[in-house]
Amino acid sequence: WLGLGAGTLWAPGGLEPSAVLAATIRYQLLEPLSLAVAVSFPLTPSDVTAAEGSATVRPWWAWLEARWTFLGDRGTFVPDVGVGLGAVAVTMRGSAREPFVGTDDVVAAFAWHALAGLEVRPVREFSVRLDAWCGTTAPGIGVRFGDRRVATWGLPLIGGTLALAVGW
């Protein structure tokens, strides 16, 4: 299966949610088990503002995922659950008010998530997927203005996507 979708990625901790574009290649390994490689790209940034200035945060994420279709992989409605493990790179761009200085940074971390999904297959080779997931990064990523932490990213991660997929 090859999937492409849009969704939201939220890391409550002082930052706004980001809209993301996600792409997935999934292979049905056994009847109930599939493995996937996925990436997501930020469409909108997460922002935070404080007295010292503001920061724009953009998460880039790549992961491997295992899904289990507990009711089987046949039929029009196919629910599944799974886990994923990967890496996230968060780019940050800060602008500061005097006497502070703005800076750019890229922070990397491991990320894991658990998910629940529903695939609707109106025809055998085409599906619409709805996924919801929750996870965390290790370590958590902090946004600092001067010596003060104003936001965290990745503790936890909450998100969802709506995707179209084709299979062969």
Buried (B, 14 or more C-beta within 10 A) or exposed (E): BEBEBBBBBBBEBBBEBBEBBBBBEBEBEEEBBBBBBBBBEBBBBBEBEBEBBBBBBBBBBEBEBBBEBEEEBEEEEBBBEBBBEBEBBBBBBBBBEEEBEBEEBEBEBBBBBEBBBBBEBEEEEEBBBBBBBEBBBEEBBBBBBBEEEBBBBBBBBBBBBEBEBEBE
